[in-house]
Each structure stands twice: as structure tokens, then as C-alpha cells.
Amino acid sequence: MGSTCLVSLGVFNSALMNDAVYKFKRYEDASLNYTGVSKHSDKDVGLYDTVISSKEFGAQFVNQPSAAR
């Protein structure tokens, strides 16, 4: 079963996946900044199923459940 099928079945919790990707990228950026590489400066940042601005990426992220569909 491919990942596209699992996504379409709703297996992944979107809010938790966005939070996990965000936290990974923050950790990755801290490591890269330490070495002098700035990966997301002035660029939008893609998460699991959404995109945030670099300003939002630099701010504190709060995981909030999405509205019922």
C-alpha cells in the first residue's frame, strides 16, 4: 500500500504530522546554522500538508487541530 493511499484513507493525523515536520526542520536549521548554512531564510517552509512563511517558521509553532470537515 503506497503512501498516497494511506494519506487518502486518513491514516495520518495532519496536525501531528505538521508538528513533527516543523520540529524536524527547526532542529535541522539549528544544526545547519551552527555550520554557517541558512536554509530557510526569507523562504516559505513546506510542512506535511501546508506551507508557512519564514516569519511564521521563526516564531513559536502551536499545534492546533483543524476544523471539522
CYANA upper distance limits for C-alpha pairs under 8 A (distance plus 0.5 A):
  1 MET  CA      5 CYS  CA      6.97
  1 MET  CA      6 LEU  CA      7.64
  2 GLY  CA      6 LEU  CA      7.01
  3 SER  CA      7 VAL  CA      6.62
  4 THR  CA      8 SER  CA      6.69
  5 CYS  CA      9 LEU  CA      6.74
  6 LEU  CA     10 GLY  CA      6.99
  6 LEU  CA     11 VAL  CA      6.08
  6 LEU  CA     12 PHE  CA      7.93
  7 VAL  CA     11 VAL  CA      6.41
  7 VAL  CA     12 PHE  CA      6.71
 12 PHE  CA     17 MET  CA      7.55
 13 ASN  CA     17 MET  CA      6.58
 14 SER  CA     18 ASN  CA      6.57
 14 SER  CA     48 TYR  CA      7.66
 14 SER  CA     49 ASP  CA      7.54
 15 ALA  CA     19 ASP  CA      6.72
 15 ALA  CA     63 ASN  CA      6.82
 15 ALA  CA     64 GLN  CA      7.15
 15 ALA  CA     65 PRO  CA      6.29
 15 ALA  CA     66 SER  CA      7.55
 16 LEU  CA     20 ALA  CA      6.62
 16 LEU  CA     63 ASN  CA      7.81
 17 MET  CA     21 VAL  CA      6.64
 17 MET  CA     48 TYR  CA      6.35
 18 ASN  CA     22 TYR  CA      6.50
 18 ASN  CA     47 LEU  CA      5.87
 18 ASN  CA     48 TYR  CA      5.37
 18 ASN  CA     49 ASP  CA      7.41
 18 ASN  CA     50 THR  CA      8.04
 19 ASP  CA     23 LYS  CA      6.63
 19 ASP  CA     61 PHE  CA      8.32
 19 ASP  CA     63 ASN  CA      6.64
 20 ALA  CA     24 PHE  CA      6.67
 21 VAL  CA     25 LYS  CA      6.66
 21 VAL  CA     47 LEU  CA      6.14
 21 VAL  CA     48 TYR  CA      6.85
 22 TYR  CA     26 ARG  CA      6.66
 22 TYR  CA     47 LEU  CA      6.72
 22 TYR  CA     57 PHE  CA      8.44
 22 TYR  CA     61 PHE  CA      8.45
 23 LYS  CA     27 TYR  CA      6.70
 24 PHE  CA     28 GLU  CA      6.54
 25 LYS  CA     29 ASP  CA      6.42
 26 ARG  CA     30 ALA  CA      6.70
 27 TYR  CA     31 SER  CA      6.89
 28 GLU  CA     32 LEU  CA      6.68
 29 ASP  CA     33 ASN  CA      6.32
 29 ASP  CA     38 SER  CA      7.57
 29 ASP  CA     39 LYS  CA      7.22
 29 ASP  CA     40 HIS  CA      8.16
 30 ALA  CA     34 TYR  CA      6.71
 31 SER  CA     35 THR  CA      7.32
 32 LEU  CA     36 GLY  CA      6.84
 32 LEU  CA     37 VAL  CA      5.51
 32 LEU  CA     38 SER  CA      7.05
 32 LEU  CA     39 LYS  CA      7.98
 33 ASN  CA     37 VAL  CA      5.47
 33 ASN  CA     38 SER  CA      6.04
 40 HIS  CA     44 ASP  CA      7.71
 40 HIS  CA     45 VAL  CA      7.36
 40 HIS  CA     54 SER  CA      7.10
 41 SER  CA     54 SER  CA      6.86
 42 ASP  CA     53 SER  CA      8.37
 42 ASP  CA     54 SER  CA      5.98
 42 ASP  CA     55 LYS  CA      8.32
 43 LYS  CA     53 SER  CA      7.16
 43 LYS  CA     54 SER  CA      5.97
 44 ASP  CA     51 VAL  CA      6.98
 44 ASP  CA     52 ILE  CA      6.12
 44 ASP  CA     53 SER  CA      4.89
 44 ASP  CA     54 SER  CA      5.78
 45 VAL  CA     51 VAL  CA      6.00
 45 VAL  CA     52 ILE  CA      5.79
 45 VAL  CA     53 SER  CA      6.61
 45 VAL  CA     54 SER  CA      6.94
 45 VAL  CA     57 PHE  CA      7.55
 46 GLY  CA     50 THR  CA      6.59
 46 GLY  CA     51 VAL  CA      4.85
 46 GLY  CA     52 ILE  CA      7.01
 47 LEU  CA     51 VAL  CA      6.24
 47 LEU  CA     52 ILE  CA      8.10
 52 ILE  CA     56 GLU  CA      6.51
 52 ILE  CA     57 PHE  CA      6.95
 53 SER  CA     57 PHE  CA      6.65
 54 SER  CA     58 GLY  CA      6.69
 55 LYS  CA     59 ALA  CA      6.96
 56 GLU  CA     60 GLN  CA      8.11
 56 GLU  CA     61 PHE  CA      8.16
 57 PHE  CA     61 PHE  CA      7.91
